[in-house]
């Protein structure tokens, strides 16, 4: 999906005068709507379509959307007690998300129906979450997590149906084999983008009988095969969302480091099979790192969550910290080469459980709490594996 800001402005009066001077006997062409990536190419002097000029794009991605019972209650309050409205709590992220050409979220939970909603440990969220995500500007969400099977196949069906109705694409789970194994197919700038998604586990819930494709589990060989298939199908950029890691651990664990190394090393005809890896699950921000020339976010942290209790049964403020990763991709000099990340940024976020709002820490650090300290803590973790030397910067 693209958000084109180009507008073709034709000055009718000047054009009419020019046509009269030339003795033209045909009418001036009418001004049309703004052209998007999928529009036909303009014709050149020969009457044949002129070559399309590929445009770069920005991609923004954020962490876990995890509606605990307190979050559900907040959404009901924000809706005035009639239904649920999740857009207000995400409004602090909207300036960053909506400005990106392509925005990806992580929908950790499945949706319930008819008021049957619940928080931890078996989540069933109101389907209005999907409308809130779309209103914020998200184009696609990963849906593979350890909670994907909290309500079996029915939960998956309700979740993907609600995302479809809201106009949000999805990857990682499916109602059919084709949907489960296939990527979300997206457009941004002049690029075709494929998003794939996988999870380490489903909290012990078995895959629904006869539906091994209901949710994608992490398998290195399968991830590489899927990425290559997406590339063969025409994807210019392949993004992999992975639900992995150790909860409450700031540093990526050995499995993350090993799998990240293997996936970024995978190449076909010298070209990397995967162009970006987006990690979720740890509930705390983790490092960004460029490995084998490819950016990995080991963990983006939580974007929306209630008060988080760690393994020591203590409330842990890190569970309400997160980041938005923002990457600028430029088209290759020659067809068949890699789309390059020319700018890598992160935006620190904090979910204020008191107000029930996402706070952009790059913009606001004076709202009655030590937000500057929280921002600096996130920055230390994000840069802990040397990403600054590869150009990663904090942004607003």
N, C-alpha and C positions, 0 to 999 in steps of 0.2 A: 504494500500500500504506500502511496506517496502523498505528500502534502505539497502540491505545487504552489509556489508563490509568484510564478511568472504570469504576467498579464500582457497580452498583445494589444497595444494601443495604436490604432490607425487614425490619423488625422484626416477626417473625411473631407473637410473643406479644401485642404491642400491637394489631396488626391483628385478631387473633382476638377480643380483648376488645371492640374497637370494633364488629365485626360482630355479636357476640352482643348488645351493647347496642342495636343497631339492629334486632334481630330478623331479621337477614339469613338467607335460606334457601338461599344459594349458598355454595360453597366459596371460600376466599381464593385469589387468584391465586398460582401458584407462582413462586418466584424463578428467573429465567433467567440465562444467561451474560451477560457484559459485551457491550454493544451496540457494533458497529463502524459505520463510515460507511455501509456498504452495507445495514444492517439496515432493516426497515420502520419508517416513522415511527410514533410512538405516536398513538393516537387521542384526539381531544378530546371535549368534552361532546356534540357533535353526532353522534359516531360516525364523522366523517370524519377522515382523517389530519391531525394537527396540522402546521403549517408547520415544515419542517426549519430549524434554526438553524445557519448555516454557522460552522465553527470555523477559526481560524487554524492555521498549522503552521510548523514549522522545517524547513529544507532544508540539509543539509550536503553539500559536494562536495569531492573531493580529486583529486590529480594522478596522473601516470603510474605505473602498475604495470608494471615493466619487468624481468622475471626474467632477469638474466644467468646465465651458467653457475654463478657463485658463489652466486647466490640459489637456484638449483635444488639445489645441493649442500647448502645450509643447510636447505632444506625437507626433504630426505631425512634429514639428521641429526636434525632436530626430530621426524621420524616414527619415530625409533629405528632407522633403516636399512631399514625396511620400508614402501615407498611414499613419499609426500610430504605434508607438513603445512605449509601456509602460514599457518595461523591464529596460531601463536605470534609470528611476526615482525610481524604486524599488531595484536597485542594492545594496544600502546600507543595506537593510534588508536581502539580499540573504545569507550571511555567517551564519546567525542565522537560517533562514528558511530552507535552503537546508541541513543543518547539522542534523536537527531533523528527527526522524524516521517517524513522521507524522506531517504535517503542515496544519493548518486551517485558512482561511481568512474569511472576511465578505464582500461580494459583495453587496453593498447597492443599486446600481442602476440597471436598465435594459438596454438592448442594442437596438440601432436603426439599420438602414440599409441604404446602398446606399447614404452615406453622410448626412443623416437626423439625426444629432446629436445635443444634447442640454444639457445645464447645468441647474442650478436652475431656476425655481422651479420644472419643470417636466423634469426629467433627461432621456436622451437617449444617452447612451455612445457607442463609437465605439466597435465592437465585438473583436477588437484586444486586449482589456483589458485582455481577458481570456488567450491569448498566453503569455502576460506579466506575469500574475500570475503563469502560469505553468513554465515559464523560471526561475522564482524566486525560485521555489521549492514547491509551494503549491499543496497539494493533494486534498483538498476539500474546498468548501466555503459555508457559510450560505447565502441564497438568500431571506430570509424573512425579509422585512423591510417596513417602511412606504412609500417607493417609489416603491415597487414591482409592483403596478398596475398603474404606471405613463403612461404606454402605453398599458394597458389592457392585454388580453390574448396573443396578438401578441408579446408584449414585453417580456413576460415570455418565450414564445416559442423560440424567437431569443436568449435570454440569455442562456437558458439551452442548446440549440443546440450548441452555441459557446463554452460553457464550456465542453460539451461532445467532441467536435472536438479537443479541446486543451488537453484533458485527465485529466480534473479537475472534480471531483465528486461534488455533490451539495445536499443541503437539505433545505427545508423550502417552496418551491414552486413547482408546477408541471404542466405538460401538460396532465397528466392522474390522476385518483384518486389514483392509486397505487403509482405513483411517488410523488404526493403531500403529501400523508400521510406517506409514507415510509421513513426510514432513509437512509442516505448515509452509505453504508457498506464498511468499510475500514479494512486494515490489518496493524499492526505495531508490530515489534518484534514477539513475539509468541501470540499476542492477536488479537481477532476480536473486532473491534471498531465500534460502531454505533453512528452517529451524527444526532441529531434532531434539528430543528430550528423553531422559532416562532417570531411573531411581535405583538406589542400592537395595531397597527392600520395601515390603508393604506391611510392616509390623506383624508379620506372621500370618496375615490373611492370605489364603491360597487364591491363585488365579481362578476366576469363574470357570466352571466345567465347560470344556469345549471352546474356551476363549483365551488361548495363550497370548493373544495379542492385546488383551484388555489394557495392560499397562506395560511399558517398555522397561525391562530390568537391565542394569549395567552389564554389558558384555563387550569387552574391547573389540573383538573381531566383528561383532555385529554392528557396533557403532561405526567402525571404519567402513564396513560394507554399505551401510545405509548412507554414509557421507559420500561415498563414491557413486552410489546410485543417484543421489540427488544432483551431484555434479554432472553425471552423464545425462540427466534429464534436463540440464540447462541452467543449473544454479551457478551464479557468479560468485556468491558468498555463501558459505555453509557455517551456520551457528549451531553449536551444541550446548543445550542446557542440561546440567547434571546435578541431581540431588544426591549429595555425597558428604563424606567427612564425619568428624566426631563432634557431637553437640557440645557446646560451651568451651570448645577449644579454639583459641585465637589463631594458632598456627595450623596450617594444613597438615593432615596426618600423612603417614607413609603411603597409604593407598592412593590418596589424592595426588601426591607428588609423582608416584610411579605411573599412574594412569595418565596424568597430564603430560608427562614426558613422552609416553608411548603414542598418545593420540596426536600430539603436535609434531612428532617425528614422522608420522605416516604421510607418504607422498605418492603421487601418481604422475609419471613422466616429469618428475622434478618439481611438481606443484603440490603444495600442502593440500591434504584432503579436507582439513578443517581450518577455518579462518578465525574463529573466536570461541572460547569456552566460558560459559556462565554458570557459576556454582551457587547452590543454595543448600539449606538444611541445618547448618551448624548453629543458627539462631544468634550468632555474633558475627561482626565483620571479620573477614580474613583478608589475607594479602592479595594484591594484584601482582602478576609476574609475567614477563615476556619469556617464553620458553620455545626454543627452536624457531624464533621469529614470529611466534603467535602469542597473542595475549590470552592469559588465563585469569579469571577472577575466581579464586578458590571459594570465596563465600561473600555474598553481598549483604548478609545479615537480614534481619526482619524489617519489612517496611510497615506492616500493620500487625499488631499483636497486643494482647492484654498484658497485665503484669506477668512477667516471666519468672518462674521458679526454677532454679538450677538444681543440679544433682545433690547439692548439700541442703536442699529444702529451704533455700533462702531466696528472697527476691533479688534478681540480678538485673541491674539497669542495662547491661550490655545486650540483653534480649530485646531491647527497644531501640537499638542502634542499627543503622544500615547505611548503604551507599547506593547511589545510582552511578553505574559505569556509562561513560559516553565516549564513543569512538567515531572518528571521522574517517570514512573510507574514500579513497580516490581510485578512479578507473585505471586500468593498466595502460601502458604505452602501446602495447600490441595485444591483439586478440589472443586469448588462451593463457595469458599470464595472470598473475594473482592481483586481485584488488588489494591495495595497500592501506594499512592504517597510518594516516599521516598525523593524527592527533589523538592522544589518549588522555582522558580526564576522569575524575571521580567527584561526585557531589556527596558530602556527608549529610546524613539524615538522622532524625530522632523522632520517635513516635511518643508524643506527650500523652500519657495515659490519663492525666487529669483533665485535659481539654478534649482528648480524643482526636488529636490532629497531628498530621505529619508536619514536621518542622524542617525546613531547609537550613542546615547549620552553616552553609556557605553565605547565607544572606542575613540570618537573624541569630545573634548570640547574646541578646540582652533582654530576655523575656522572663526574668525573675529566677532563673536557675543558672547553674554553672555550665551553660551551653558551650562557652568557649573551651572549657576543660573537656567536655564530651567530644567536641569537634577535634581537638588535638589528640585525644585518645584514639579516635577512629583513624586519623591521619597516620599516627605512628604504626598502627597495625597494617593499614593498607600499604604503606611503603616499606614494611619490615623485610621484604625480600629483594630490595634494591630496585624497585620499579622506577624510582626517580631518575636513575641514570639512563633509563630507556625512554625518558620523556614524559612519564605520567605526572600530571599536575592536578592539584585540587582546584575545583571550579565552583561557580555559584549556580 
